Amino acid sequence: MTVILPLLFLLAAGSGTAVVLIRDPARQIFAIAVNGLVLAILFDALQAPDVALSELAVGSAAVPLLFLVALMAVRNQPPEEKS
Amino acid sequence: MSMLPYAVAAWLFGIGLYGIATSRNFIHLVGCLGICQSATYVLLLGLGYRWGSIAPIFYDHPPGTPAVDPVMQALVLTDIVVGATLTALLLVLTIQAYKRGGSLDPEILRPMRPGGQPDRGASRADDGERTAP
């Protein structure tokens, strides 16, 4: 137990760095979902089960779906002028 | 261990700010802002954590058992919900900026052009009449 908590902290820092460094938004969505999952496991290890449940629902499912919908709306709709 | 949550929170906030400053795509920028917010989750939960404590649920523990701080957990719960709402709002604003400006790059949109001229690129939809094709 004394090893897994610093490991989870470092894993959260690494996955957050991955979200920033992946520049393509279509690939960044997967990094956001993985970051939400890692944060949920970290919060559960920090004795906060309700926060972990909320983060699992919001950060790992709802927010990537929002990004997916936004990317789909941008791709399906060409801008109104030629640019 | 006692300094690790603060170090991780500072690192997440710094890397999120770096991503916001260097981003060339508004959708990527909203993702970086989410990383900045996750720094606050880690900071608040790291403040309220105590070693060897239980979760603040006293259903199967006697009262008086050392538990972690439930106030910080309530704050983080509020923070997560506000963060999801903020992400949705910023993505809608991104789609509207793409519809009106024709690009997702913040350098191309009108407030970042030198002088702020409305022409030179003609990537705006609503200034003046356009020449009919």
Backbone of each chain as ProteinMPNN parsed JSONL, in Angstrom:
{"seq_chain_A": "MTVILPLLFLLAAGSGTAVVLIRDPARQIFAIAVNGLVLAILFDALQAPDVALSELAVGSAAVPLLFLVALMAVRNQPPEEKS", "coords_chain_A": {"N_chain_A": [[0.823, -1.201, 0.0], [2.046, 1.127, 0.568], [3.529, 1.524, -1.626], [1.959, 1.651, -3.843], [0.584, 4.003, -3.931], [2.348, 6.327, -4.394], [3.112, 5.398, -6.928], [0.741, 5.54, -8.363], [0.342, 8.302, -8.31], [2.512, 9.178, -9.864], [1.818, 7.964, -12.242], [-0.498, 9.338, -12.872], [0.561, 11.871, -13.351], [2.112, 11.263, -15.593], [0.178, 10.448, -17.491], [-1.284, 12.784, -17.766], [0.649, 14.417, -18.913], [0.867, 13.093, -21.327], [-1.608, 13.666, -22.463], [-1.293, 16.369, -23.034], [0.869, 16.367, -24.813], [0.099, 14.941, -27.036], [-0.818, 15.93, -30.074], [-2.765, 15.686, -32.018], [-6.216, 15.976, -32.205], [-8.008, 13.828, -32.522], [-6.605, 11.639, -31.616], [-6.033, 12.501, -29.129], [-8.314, 12.204, -27.656], [-8.431, 9.567, -26.767], [-6.3, 9.592, -24.995], [-7.312, 11.352, -23.101], [-9.404, 9.837, -22.049], [-7.981, 7.7, -20.904], [-6.555, 9.126, -19.009], [-8.629, 9.972, -17.33], [-9.408, 7.49, -16.318], [-7.121, 6.686, -14.896], [-7.027, 8.72, -12.993], [-9.373, 8.131, -11.619], [-8.751, 5.655, -10.428], [-6.675, 6.51, -8.788], [-8.04, 8.259, -7.045], [-9.665, 6.451, -5.753], [-7.74, 5.011, -4.397], [-6.945, 6.987, -2.676], [-8.829, 6.967, -0.693], [-11.353, 7.988, -1.402], [-14.13, 7.164, -2.394], [-16.56, 8.022, -3.553], [-15.883, 10.267, -5.033], [-14.222, 8.997, -6.817], [-16.036, 7.432, -8.232], [-17.602, 9.384, -9.443], [-15.659, 10.664, -11.013], [-15.032, 8.58, -12.688], [-17.377, 8.315, -14.151], [-17.683, 10.854, -15.298], [-15.113, 11.87, -16.195], [-14.066, 9.793, -17.664], [-15.975, 8.829, -19.386], [-18.059, 10.726, -20.123], [-16.843, 13.207, -20.821], [-14.895, 12.479, -22.897], [-16.816, 11.655, -24.785], [-18.083, 14.074, -25.296], [-15.977, 15.466, -26.503], [-15.734, 13.894, -28.765], [-18.157, 14.336, -30.061], [-17.89, 17.061, -30.601], [-15.691, 17.071, -32.334], [-16.762, 15.62, -34.426], [-18.784, 17.336, -35.261], [-17.262, 19.459, -36.19], [-15.893, 18.28, -38.291], [-17.921, 17.439, -40.004], [-18.984, 19.723, -40.943], [-18.171, 21.897, -43.264], [-16.47, 25.064, -43.441], [-18.143, 28.217, -44.026], [-17.169, 29.699, -46.098], [-14.821, 29.516, -48.802], [-11.562, 28.939, -47.744]], "CA_chain_A": [[0.0, 0.0, 0.0], [2.899, 2.316, 0.593], [4.195, 1.645, -2.919], [1.02, 1.822, -4.948], [0.077, 5.373, -3.981], [3.249, 7.148, -5.229], [3.079, 4.918, -8.309], [-0.451, 6.095, -9.019], [0.573, 9.74, -8.519], [3.391, 9.365, -11.019], [1.078, 7.556, -13.433], [-1.411, 10.445, -13.208], [1.369, 12.927, -13.978], [2.511, 10.835, -16.933], [-0.933, 10.452, -18.446], [-1.597, 14.184, -18.059], [1.643, 14.879, -19.883], [0.532, 12.502, -22.628], [-2.743, 14.409, -23.028], [-0.824, 17.64, -23.585], [1.843, 16.214, -25.89], [-0.522, 14.375, -28.24], [-1.358, 17.146, -30.678], [-3.907, 15.399, -32.879], [-7.361, 15.843, -31.304], [-8.655, 12.521, -32.612], [-5.865, 10.725, -30.755], [-6.016, 13.04, -27.771], [-9.509, 11.737, -26.958], [-8.076, 8.335, -26.056], [-5.449, 9.963, -23.864], [-8.173, 11.937, -22.064], [-10.133, 8.746, -21.401], [-7.031, 6.969, -20.056], [-6.247, 9.991, -17.869], [-9.762, 9.893, -16.41], [-9.386, 6.188, -15.646], [-6.009, 6.7, -13.933], [-7.426, 9.59, -11.877], [-10.383, 7.423, -10.825], [-8.06, 4.662, -9.593], [-5.929, 7.27, -7.772], [-8.965, 8.768, -6.031], [-10.096, 5.326, -4.94], [-6.642, 4.687, -3.489], [-6.893, 8.055, -1.676], [-9.986, 6.786, 0.209], [-12.465, 8.849, -1.796], [-14.816, 6.317, -3.39], [-17.612, 8.733, -4.283], [-15.202, 11.086, -6.032], [-13.729, 8.097, -7.86], [-17.176, 7.044, -9.067], [-17.973, 10.542, -10.264], [-14.618, 10.882, -12.011], [-15.129, 7.505, -13.683], [-18.506, 8.582, -15.047], [-17.522, 12.121, -16.026], [-13.836, 12.054, -16.87], [-13.682, 8.688, -18.532], [-17.022, 8.526, -20.362], [-18.851, 11.855, -20.629], [-16.012, 14.226, -21.461], [-14.471, 12.043, -24.227], [-17.934, 11.685, -25.731], [-18.267, 15.473, -25.701], [-14.923, 15.792, -27.477], [-16.03, 13.169, -30.005], [-19.264, 15.046, -30.729], [-17.376, 18.331, -31.132], [-14.845, 16.773, -33.497], [-17.646, 15.202, -35.516], [-19.464, 18.531, -35.769], [-16.304, 20.26, -36.945], [-15.529, 17.611, -39.543], [-19.052, 17.323, -40.922], [-19.452, 21.007, -41.407], [-17.131, 22.755, -43.812], [-16.733, 26.473, -43.181], [-19.111, 28.773, -44.97], [-16.475, 30.251, -47.257], [-13.541, 28.874, -49.09], [-10.545, 29.636, -46.979]], "C_chain_A": [[0.862, 1.257, 0.0], [3.616, 2.516, -0.74], [3.212, 2.083, -3.987], [0.552, 3.268, -5.046], [1.036, 6.328, -4.71], [3.28, 6.717, -6.678], [1.883, 5.493, -9.055], [-0.313, 7.592, -9.247], [1.44, 9.968, -9.756], [2.691, 8.985, -12.315], [0.105, 8.644, -13.864], [-0.641, 11.58, -13.871], [1.771, 12.542, -15.398], [1.374, 10.87, -17.922], [-1.394, 11.874, -18.75], [-0.626, 14.786, -19.05], [1.337, 14.334, -21.277], [-0.632, 13.233, -23.283], [-2.257, 15.699, -23.672], [0.026, 17.404, -24.832], [1.272, 15.545, -27.13], [-1.29, 15.492, -28.919], [-2.57, 16.895, -31.555], [-5.148, 15.199, -32.0], [-8.041, 14.478, -31.365], [-7.911, 11.477, -31.79], [-5.84, 11.201, -29.316], [-7.211, 12.556, -26.969], [-9.202, 10.468, -26.164], [-7.206, 8.637, -24.846], [-6.279, 10.578, -22.739], [-8.927, 10.845, -21.316], [-9.215, 7.957, -20.472], [-6.676, 7.799, -18.82], [-7.384, 9.979, -16.85], [-9.774, 8.583, -15.641], [-8.299, 6.15, -14.579], [-6.38, 7.574, -12.731], [-8.476, 8.912, -11.009], [-9.732, 6.394, -9.913], [-7.285, 5.366, -8.475], [-6.855, 7.767, -6.668], [-9.49, 7.64, -5.159], [-9.0, 4.911, -3.969], [-6.484, 5.76, -2.419], [-8.121, 8.057, -0.772], [-11.119, 7.755, -0.116], [-13.318, 8.113, -2.822], [-15.901, 7.051, -4.167], [-17.027, 9.633, -5.355], [-14.686, 10.204, -7.167], [-14.86, 7.685, -8.792], [-17.584, 8.176, -9.993], [-16.943, 10.8, -11.351], [-14.668, 9.81, -13.096], [-16.264, 7.775, -14.662], [-18.242, 9.804, -15.903], [-16.238, 12.121, -16.852], [-13.476, 10.964, -17.836], [-14.747, 8.334, -19.551], [-17.644, 9.784, -20.958], [-17.992, 12.856, -21.387], [-15.404, 13.731, -22.788], [-15.604, 11.982, -25.238], [-18.221, 13.102, -26.194], [-17.223, 15.891, -26.737], [-15.209, 15.131, -28.817], [-17.13, 13.875, -30.777], [-18.77, 16.352, -31.332], [-16.517, 18.102, -32.368], [-15.681, 16.366, -34.691], [-18.363, 16.408, -36.105], [-18.518, 19.389, -36.582], [-15.995, 19.601, -38.284], [-16.687, 17.555, -40.523], [-19.454, 18.65, -41.517], [-18.283, 21.802, -41.963], [-17.457, 24.204, -43.542], [-17.494, 27.103, -44.331], [-18.459, 29.418, -46.177], [-15.317, 29.361, -47.599], [-12.444, 29.669, -48.389], [-9.169, 29.209, -47.456]], "O_chain_A": [[0.459, 2.307, -0.5], [4.239, 3.554, -0.963], [3.574, 2.796, -4.923], [0.163, 3.719, -6.123], [0.584, 7.081, -5.573], [3.452, 7.546, -7.57], [1.986, 5.883, -10.218], [-0.789, 8.11, -10.257], [1.149, 10.829, -10.585], [2.927, 9.593, -13.359], [-0.105, 8.862, -15.058], [-1.118, 12.182, -14.832], [1.775, 13.382, -16.299], [1.561, 11.273, -19.07], [-1.845, 12.152, -19.861], [-1.013, 15.566, -19.921], [1.524, 15.024, -22.279], [-0.657, 13.406, -24.502], [-2.747, 16.087, -24.733], [-0.08, 18.153, -25.803], [1.906, 15.579, -28.184], [-2.306, 15.953, -28.399], [-3.338, 17.823, -31.809], [-5.135, 14.33, -31.128], [-8.593, 14.019, -30.365], [-8.524, 10.522, -31.314], [-5.65, 10.409, -28.393], [-7.15, 12.498, -25.74], [-9.656, 10.311, -25.031], [-7.356, 8.014, -23.795], [-5.992, 10.358, -21.562], [-9.076, 10.913, -20.096], [-9.622, 7.583, -19.372], [-6.515, 7.259, -17.726], [-7.138, 9.975, -15.643], [-10.108, 8.555, -14.457], [-8.523, 5.64, -13.482], [-6.088, 7.22, -11.588], [-8.477, 9.091, -9.791], [-10.115, 6.268, -8.749], [-7.242, 4.878, -7.346], [-6.505, 7.706, -5.49], [-9.736, 7.834, -3.969], [-9.289, 4.503, -2.844], [-5.941, 5.478, -1.351], [-8.414, 9.074, -0.144], [-11.77, 8.281, 0.787], [-13.234, 8.414, -4.013], [-16.139, 6.732, -5.332], [-17.583, 9.759, -6.446], [-14.706, 10.602, -8.332], [-14.667, 7.597, -10.005], [-17.873, 7.963, -11.171], [-17.302, 11.118, -12.485], [-14.389, 10.078, -14.264], [-16.139, 7.503, -15.856], [-18.539, 9.803, -17.098], [-16.271, 12.345, -18.062], [-12.667, 11.176, -18.74], [-14.459, 7.606, -20.501], [-17.746, 9.897, -22.18], [-18.366, 13.304, -22.471], [-15.391, 14.503, -23.748], [-15.386, 12.228, -26.425], [-18.566, 13.317, -27.356], [-17.533, 16.573, -27.713], [-14.966, 15.715, -29.873], [-17.056, 14.002, -31.999], [-19.17, 16.721, -32.436], [-16.605, 18.855, -33.338], [-15.365, 16.713, -35.829], [-18.532, 16.493, -37.322], [-18.933, 19.991, -37.573], [-15.852, 20.286, -39.297], [-16.479, 17.616, -41.734], [-20.193, 18.692, -42.5], [-17.48, 22.331, -41.195], [-18.633, 24.548, -43.423], [-17.493, 26.599, -45.454], [-19.127, 29.662, -47.182], [-14.879, 28.546, -46.786], [-12.408, 30.899, -48.439], [-8.16, 29.684, -46.936]]}, "seq_chain_B": "MSMLPYAVAAWLFGIGLYGIATSRNFIHLVGCLGICQSATYVLLLGLGYRWGSIAPIFYDHPPGTPAVDPVMQALVLTDIVVGATLTALLLVLTIQAYKRGGSLDPEILRPMRPGGQPDRGASRADDGERTAP", "coords_chain_B": {"N_chain_B": [[6.888, 11.126, 0.415], [5.19, 13.013, 1.451], [5.507, 15.321, 0.061], [4.882, 14.646, -2.481], [2.158, 14.739, -3.616], [1.805, 17.53, -3.925], [3.879, 18.175, -5.633], [3.138, 16.707, -7.9], [0.715, 17.975, -8.492], [1.607, 20.568, -9.08], [3.188, 20.011, -11.3], [1.252, 19.031, -13.108], [-0.342, 21.311, -13.448], [1.51, 23.077, -14.54], [2.252, 21.765, -16.938], [-0.164, 21.761, -18.206], [-0.599, 24.487, -18.59], [1.503, 24.993, -20.324], [0.645, 23.507, -22.524], [-1.674, 24.939, -23.194], [-0.567, 27.381, -23.935], [0.956, 26.761, -26.173], [-0.745, 25.638, -27.995], [-2.242, 24.835, -31.138], [-4.787, 24.346, -31.862], [-8.163, 24.51, -31.161], [-9.676, 22.507, -29.929], [-7.79, 20.782, -28.871], [-6.786, 22.602, -27.062], [-8.839, 22.873, -25.196], [-8.74, 20.357, -24.048], [-6.242, 20.543, -22.768], [-6.844, 22.452, -20.876], [-8.506, 20.941, -19.252], [-6.569, 19.29, -18.116], [-5.232, 21.148, -16.511], [-7.268, 21.535, -14.666], [-7.406, 19.031, -13.468], [-5.175, 19.108, -11.934], [-6.022, 20.589, -9.732], [-7.777, 18.773, -8.556], [-6.038, 16.755, -7.675], [-4.466, 18.209, -5.907], [-6.314, 19.029, -3.892], [-7.296, 16.574, -2.895], [-4.901, 15.489, -2.043], [-4.322, 17.246, 0.021], [-6.258, 16.568, 1.911], [-5.697, 13.991, 2.688], [-4.859, 11.345, 4.937], [-2.47, 9.164, 6.363], [-3.172, 5.721, 6.782], [-5.871, 5.96, 7.292], [-9.467, 5.625, 7.133], [-12.031, 5.587, 4.611], [-14.424, 8.273, 4.687], [-16.855, 6.971, 5.71], [-19.014, 5.768, 7.931], [-20.415, 3.443, 8.325], [-19.763, 0.786, 8.839], [-17.797, 1.097, 10.71], [-16.698, 2.03, 13.981], [-17.712, 5.155, 15.469], [-15.355, 7.813, 15.542], [-13.163, 6.605, 14.534], [-10.11, 7.2, 12.807], [-10.405, 9.159, 9.933], [-10.235, 10.212, 6.484], [-10.35, 13.653, 5.256], [-13.58, 14.736, 4.796], [-14.521, 17.113, 3.74], [-12.816, 18.088, 1.779], [-13.262, 16.158, -0.126], [-15.884, 16.673, -0.85], [-15.516, 19.161, -2.02], [-13.916, 18.46, -4.216], [-15.669, 16.871, -5.628], [-17.605, 18.743, -6.398], [-15.942, 20.259, -8.01], [-15.352, 18.531, -10.124], [-17.817, 18.31, -11.411], [-18.294, 20.948, -12.168], [-16.14, 21.238, -13.885], [-16.793, 19.485, -15.996], [-19.041, 20.791, -17.023], [-17.878, 23.19, -17.834], [-16.155, 22.276, -19.83], [-18.004, 21.392, -21.741], [-19.257, 23.822, -22.414], [-17.08, 25.29, -23.478], [-16.453, 23.73, -25.681], [-18.709, 24.047, -27.276], [-18.457, 26.772, -27.82], [-16.121, 26.62, -29.31], [-17.005, 25.247, -31.597], [-18.739, 27.164, -32.611], [-16.935, 29.234, -33.156], [-15.494, 28.02, -35.157], [-17.45, 27.81, -37.123], [-17.919, 30.501, -37.742], [-15.403, 31.618, -38.178], [-13.952, 29.857, -39.706], [-11.765, 28.319, -39.1], [-9.78, 26.315, -36.858], [-7.518, 27.127, -35.713], [-6.004, 29.202, -33.413], [-4.276, 31.222, -34.176], [-5.002, 32.067, -36.671], [-7.503, 33.143, -36.549], [-9.496, 36.149, -36.168], [-8.902, 38.054, -33.957], [-6.184, 37.664, -33.497], [-4.777, 38.513, -35.646], [-2.325, 40.669, -37.207], [-2.88, 44.006, -36.504], [-5.568, 43.556, -36.832], [-7.148, 43.552, -39.16], [-10.066, 43.245, -41.162], [-9.879, 41.93, -43.567], [-7.639, 40.228, -45.794], [-7.253, 37.357, -46.26], [-9.806, 36.554, -45.959], [-11.402, 34.87, -44.404], [-13.624, 35.127, -42.91], [-17.074, 35.048, -42.165], [-19.029, 36.966, -41.992], [-18.502, 39.646, -42.602], [-19.365, 42.299, -44.397], [-20.435, 42.214, -47.881], [-19.961, 39.376, -49.912], [-18.078, 38.499, -52.79], [-19.879, 37.221, -55.463], [-19.671, 33.859, -56.425]], "CA_chain_B": [[5.467, 10.998, 0.115], [4.399, 14.162, 1.889], [5.587, 16.387, -0.935], [4.589, 14.143, -3.824], [0.929, 15.275, -4.227], [1.973, 18.92, -4.337], [4.738, 18.191, -6.814], [2.357, 16.233, -9.05], [-0.26, 19.02, -8.838], [2.321, 21.662, -9.737], [3.6, 19.547, -12.623], [0.084, 18.973, -13.991], [-0.759, 22.674, -13.772], [2.496, 23.661, -15.45], [2.208, 21.165, -18.281], [-1.417, 22.219, -18.816], [-0.389, 25.862, -19.076], [2.36, 24.894, -21.508], [-0.178, 23.059, -23.639], [-2.563, 26.026, -23.611], [0.2, 28.444, -24.583], [1.529, 26.349, -27.449], [-1.694, 24.848, -28.781], [-2.682, 25.4, -32.409], [-6.087, 23.769, -32.17], [-8.985, 24.851, -30.003], [-10.135, 21.303, -29.229], [-6.639, 20.387, -28.065], [-6.635, 23.574, -25.974], [-9.813, 22.55, -24.151], [-8.187, 19.208, -23.34], [-5.167, 21.008, -21.879], [-7.484, 23.112, -19.733], [-8.924, 19.863, -18.36], [-5.395, 18.847, -17.349], [-5.051, 22.155, -15.458], [-8.238, 21.306, -13.6], [-7.103, 17.815, -12.723], [-4.189, 19.48, -10.913], [-6.729, 20.981, -8.511], [-8.294, 17.57, -7.881], [-4.931, 16.078, -6.985], [-4.034, 19.061, -4.787], [-7.288, 19.015, -2.791], [-7.33, 15.269, -2.252], [-3.645, 15.317, -1.325], [-4.396, 17.999, 1.276], [-7.138, 15.956, 2.9], [-5.396, 12.587, 2.936], [-4.033, 10.965, 6.082], [-2.03, 7.77, 6.247], [-3.803, 4.754, 7.664], [-7.237, 6.328, 7.635], [-10.5, 4.98, 6.337], [-12.899, 6.51, 3.891], [-15.352, 8.852, 5.676], [-18.15, 6.285, 5.725], [-18.962, 5.137, 9.25], [-21.475, 2.444, 8.432], [-19.237, -0.429, 9.454], [-16.697, 1.421, 11.617], [-17.197, 2.802, 15.117], [-17.43, 6.591, 15.368], [-14.085, 8.151, 16.143], [-12.071, 6.03, 13.754], [-9.5, 8.24, 11.964], [-10.847, 9.132, 8.543], [-9.731, 11.331, 5.695], [-11.194, 14.841, 5.381], [-14.666, 14.667, 3.813], [-14.814, 18.424, 3.137], [-12.056, 18.161, 0.537], [-13.892, 15.295, -1.125], [-17.055, 17.387, -1.37], [-15.017, 20.198, -2.927], [-13.457, 17.854, -5.462], [-16.869, 16.435, -6.35], [-18.143, 19.946, -7.047], [-14.985, 20.68, -9.02], [-15.479, 17.66, -11.292], [-19.058, 18.641, -12.125], [-18.083, 22.245, -12.809], [-15.217, 21.034, -14.991], [-17.507, 18.901, -17.139], [-19.877, 21.841, -17.608], [-16.991, 24.149, -18.511], [-15.687, 21.644, -21.066], [-19.093, 21.413, -22.718], [-19.447, 25.206, -22.868], [-15.972, 25.714, -24.334], [-16.515, 23.029, -26.96], [-19.737, 24.711, -28.081], [-17.863, 28.022, -28.319], [-15.172, 26.246, -30.357], [-17.746, 24.952, -32.831], [-19.238, 28.434, -33.161], [-15.797, 29.961, -33.734], [-15.165, 27.379, -36.431], [-18.476, 28.162, -38.098], [-17.812, 31.897, -38.153], [-14.064, 31.99, -38.592], [-13.45, 28.951, -40.719], [-10.538, 27.625, -38.731], [-9.639, 25.993, -35.444], [-6.221, 27.61, -35.261], [-6.182, 30.535, -32.825], [-3.442, 32.236, -34.815], [-5.609, 32.491, -37.934], [-8.738, 33.884, -36.283], [-9.343, 37.585, -36.373], [-8.235, 38.862, -32.924], [-4.746, 37.469, -33.437], [-4.098, 39.029, -36.836], [-1.677, 41.962, -36.961], [-3.732, 45.125, -36.841], [-6.967, 43.178, -36.759], [-7.903, 43.9, -40.351], [-11.078, 42.235, -41.459], [-9.64, 41.228, -44.835], [-6.37, 39.5, -45.86], [-7.481, 35.958, -45.941], [-11.235, 36.395, -46.254], [-11.908, 33.664, -43.774], [-14.732, 35.435, -42.031], [-18.306, 34.813, -42.902], [-20.093, 37.94, -41.803], [-18.131, 41.036, -42.764], [-19.621, 42.829, -45.723], [-20.946, 41.24, -48.852], [-18.903, 38.647, -50.572], [-18.228, 38.447, -54.241], [-20.595, 35.996, -55.823], [-18.836, 32.963, -57.233]], "C_chain_B": [[4.719, 12.279, 0.437], [4.446, 15.289, 0.881], [5.132, 15.938, -2.316], [3.263, 14.656, -4.39], [1.07, 16.71, -4.692], [2.845, 19.021, -5.585], [3.977, 17.752, -8.052], [1.339, 17.283, -9.477], [0.42, 20.177, -9.557], [2.745, 21.26, -11.15], [2.417, 19.536, -13.586], [-0.361, 20.37, -14.395], [0.206, 23.314, -14.774], [2.422, 23.083, -16.839], [0.905, 21.547, -18.974], [-1.287, 23.632, -19.355], [0.498, 25.877, -20.312], [1.55, 24.47, -22.724], [-1.11, 24.149, -24.134], [-1.781, 27.067, -24.394], [0.689, 28.035, -25.96], [0.542, 25.645, -28.35], [-2.071, 25.584, -30.056], [-4.033, 24.859, -32.81], [-6.966, 23.961, -30.946], [-9.458, 23.618, -29.235], [-9.015, 20.757, -28.341], [-6.461, 21.317, -26.873], [-7.625, 23.291, -24.843], [-9.352, 21.324, -23.361], [-7.079, 19.596, -22.376], [-5.737, 21.736, -20.674], [-8.023, 22.078, -18.742], [-7.775, 19.312, -17.533], [-5.096, 19.838, -16.226], [-6.044, 21.933, -14.32], [-7.945, 20.054, -12.809], [-5.989, 18.065, -11.711], [-4.885, 19.897, -9.618], [-7.341, 19.785, -7.806], [-7.205, 16.917, -7.044], [-4.493, 16.887, -5.768], [-5.009, 18.955, -3.612], [-7.322, 17.654, -2.101], [-6.027, 14.967, -1.532], [-3.614, 16.095, -0.021], [-5.192, 17.24, 2.33], [-6.761, 14.549, 3.298], [-4.553, 12.411, 4.191], [-3.681, 9.503, 5.953], [-2.785, 6.909, 7.235], [-5.217, 5.089, 8.056], [-8.205, 5.603, 6.72], [-11.217, 6.049, 5.531], [-13.948, 7.049, 4.864], [-16.769, 8.276, 5.57], [-18.153, 5.431, 6.989], [-20.052, 4.093, 9.415], [-20.983, 1.211, 9.159], [-17.984, -0.163, 10.272], [-17.286, 2.165, 12.803], [-16.878, 4.274, 14.943], [-16.158, 6.94, 16.135], [-12.91, 7.513, 15.463], [-11.445, 7.122, 12.893], [-9.883, 8.064, 10.504], [-10.226, 10.304, 7.806], [-10.766, 12.452, 5.718], [-12.335, 14.799, 4.362], [-14.981, 16.007, 3.157], [-14.079, 18.57, 1.805], [-12.689, 17.298, -0.542], [-15.134, 15.943, -1.696], [-16.624, 18.482, -2.343], [-14.588, 19.619, -4.264], [-14.642, 17.377, -6.294], [-17.511, 17.61, -7.078], [-17.253, 20.379, -8.207], [-15.12, 19.843, -10.289], [-16.712, 18.037, -12.107], [-18.911, 19.982, -12.853], [-17.139, 22.103, -14.003], [-15.881, 20.444, -16.212], [-18.377, 19.951, -17.817], [-19.036, 22.837, -18.401], [-16.47, 23.581, -19.822], [-16.764, 21.677, -22.143], [-19.29, 22.816, -23.28], [-18.335, 25.635, -23.82], [-15.974, 24.981, -25.665], [-17.582, 23.627, -27.859], [-19.2, 26.027, -28.643], [-16.839, 27.744, -29.419], [-15.875, 25.974, -31.675], [-18.282, 26.239, -33.445], [-18.111, 29.252, -33.781], [-15.383, 29.345, -35.055], [-16.185, 27.737, -37.497], [-18.285, 29.585, -38.608], [-16.445, 32.244, -38.706], [-13.449, 31.07, -39.619], [-12.182, 28.227, -40.358], [-10.577, 27.304, -37.252], [-8.319, 26.506, -34.88], [-6.381, 29.0, -34.651], [-5.316, 31.609, -33.472], [-4.102, 32.803, -36.07], [-6.84, 33.358, -37.678], [-8.444, 35.365, -36.101], [-8.649, 38.342, -35.238], [-6.733, 38.703, -32.868], [-4.035, 37.984, -34.671], [-3.411, 40.35, -36.529], [-2.569, 43.103, -37.424], [-5.205, 44.815, -36.775], [-7.768, 43.576, -37.974], [-8.932, 42.822, -40.634], [-10.794, 41.463, -42.735], [-8.387, 40.378, -44.704], [-6.527, 38.055, -45.424], [-8.923, 35.594, -46.19], [-11.792, 35.125, -45.637], [-12.981, 33.993, -42.751], [-16.016, 35.405, -42.815], [-19.217, 36.027, -42.926], [-19.644, 39.385, -41.965], [-18.369, 41.463, -44.212], [-20.2, 41.789, -46.659], [-19.775, 40.597, -49.557], [-19.138, 38.709, -52.073], [-18.881, 37.124, -54.613], [-19.71, 35.115, -56.689], [-19.441, 32.762, -58.624]], "O_chain_B": [[3.729, 12.605, -0.218], [3.542, 16.124, 0.836], [5.008, 16.759, -3.225], [3.228, 14.993, -5.574], [0.525, 17.082, -5.731], [2.592, 19.835, -6.473], [4.134, 18.334, -9.125], [1.11, 17.476, -10.671], [-0.117, 20.71, -10.528], [2.673, 22.063, -12.081], [2.539, 19.968, -14.732], [-0.72, 20.597, -15.551], [-0.206, 23.991, -15.717], [2.517, 23.816, -17.823], [0.867, 21.647, -20.2], [-1.793, 23.947, -20.433], [0.283, 26.664, -21.234], [1.737, 24.998, -23.82], [-1.326, 24.286, -25.338], [-2.266, 27.583, -25.4], [0.825, 28.888, -26.837], [0.939, 25.098, -29.379], [-2.205, 26.808, -30.059], [-4.392, 24.906, -33.986], [-6.574, 23.62, -29.83], [-9.625, 23.678, -28.017], [-9.254, 20.328, -27.212], [-6.038, 20.885, -25.801], [-7.291, 23.449, -23.669], [-9.548, 21.256, -22.148], [-6.985, 19.038, -21.283], [-5.186, 21.652, -19.577], [-8.003, 22.308, -17.533], [-7.969, 18.911, -16.385], [-4.749, 19.433, -15.116], [-5.707, 22.119, -13.151], [-8.202, 20.006, -11.606], [-5.863, 17.324, -10.736], [-4.399, 19.595, -8.528], [-7.421, 19.773, -6.578], [-7.407, 16.574, -5.879], [-4.184, 16.32, -4.72], [-4.584, 18.809, -2.466], [-7.372, 17.578, -0.874], [-6.031, 14.267, -0.519], [-2.966, 15.677, 0.939], [-4.843, 17.264, 3.511], [-7.418, 13.954, 4.153], [-3.659, 13.208, 4.477], [-4.489, 8.696, 5.493], [-3.013, 7.305, 8.379], [-5.725, 4.565, 9.047], [-7.828, 5.048, 5.688], [-11.032, 7.247, 5.744], [-14.329, 6.335, 5.792], [-17.741, 9.004, 5.368], [-17.381, 4.479, 7.102], [-20.556, 3.882, 10.519], [-21.691, 0.651, 9.995], [-17.191, -1.075, 10.51], [-18.283, 2.87, 12.646], [-15.867, 4.613, 14.328], [-15.916, 6.431, 17.23], [-11.764, 7.838, 15.774], [-12.178, 7.909, 12.295], [-9.717, 6.994, 9.917], [-9.754, 11.263, 8.416], [-11.906, 12.25, 6.136], [-12.07, 14.826, 3.16], [-15.642, 16.04, 2.119], [-14.623, 19.095, 0.834], [-12.663, 17.646, -1.722], [-15.423, 15.794, -2.883], [-17.276, 18.708, -3.362], [-14.853, 20.2, -5.316], [-14.622, 17.468, -7.522], [-17.912, 17.488, -8.235], [-17.741, 20.811, -9.251], [-15.018, 20.368, -11.397], [-16.666, 18.078, -13.337], [-19.343, 20.134, -13.995], [-17.32, 22.774, -15.019], [-15.582, 20.84, -17.339], [-18.448, 20.001, -19.045], [-19.42, 23.271, -19.488], [-16.353, 24.303, -20.813], [-16.482, 21.955, -23.308], [-19.47, 22.982, -24.486], [-18.598, 26.264, -24.845], [-15.546, 25.537, -26.676], [-17.393, 23.71, -29.073], [-19.453, 26.361, -29.8], [-16.7, 28.534, -30.353], [-15.421, 26.402, -32.735], [-18.279, 26.391, -34.667], [-18.304, 29.893, -34.814], [-14.967, 30.053, -35.972], [-15.823, 27.947, -38.655], [-18.474, 29.842, -39.798], [-16.333, 33.074, -39.608], [-12.522, 31.46, -40.33], [-11.573, 27.582, -41.212], [-11.307, 27.932, -36.485], [-8.04, 26.333, -33.693], [-6.863, 29.904, -35.335], [-5.602, 32.797, -33.323], [-3.78, 33.917, -36.483], [-7.182, 34.21, -38.498], [-7.298, 35.773, -35.907], [-7.848, 39.227, -35.536], [-6.057, 39.525, -32.25], [-2.809, 37.905, -34.748], [-3.878, 41.089, -35.662], [-2.966, 43.162, -38.588], [-6.02, 45.731, -36.67], [-8.948, 43.905, -37.853], [-8.702, 41.639, -40.38], [-11.416, 40.426, -42.967], [-8.098, 39.862, -43.624], [-6.018, 37.613, -44.393], [-9.234, 34.469, -46.584], [-12.557, 34.396, -46.269], [-13.219, 33.216, -41.826], [-16.031, 35.707, -44.009], [-20.093, 36.121, -43.786], [-20.346, 40.285, -41.505], [-17.662, 41.038, -45.125], [-20.424, 40.639, -46.28], [-18.732, 41.217, -49.763], [-20.252, 38.94, -52.544], [-18.487, 36.058, -54.141], [-19.06, 35.613, -57.608], [-18.876, 32.038, -59.444]]}, "name": "protein", "num_of_chains": 2, "seq": "MTVILPLLFLLAAGSGTAVVLIRDPARQIFAIAVNGLVLAILFDALQAPDVALSELAVGSAAVPLLFLVALMAVRNQPPEEKSMSMLPYAVAAWLFGIGLYGIATSRNFIHLVGCLGICQSATYVLLLGLGYRWGSIAPIFYDHPPGTPAVDPVMQALVLTDIVVGATLTALLLVLTIQAYKRGGSLDPEILRPMRPGGQPDRGASRADDGERTAP"}
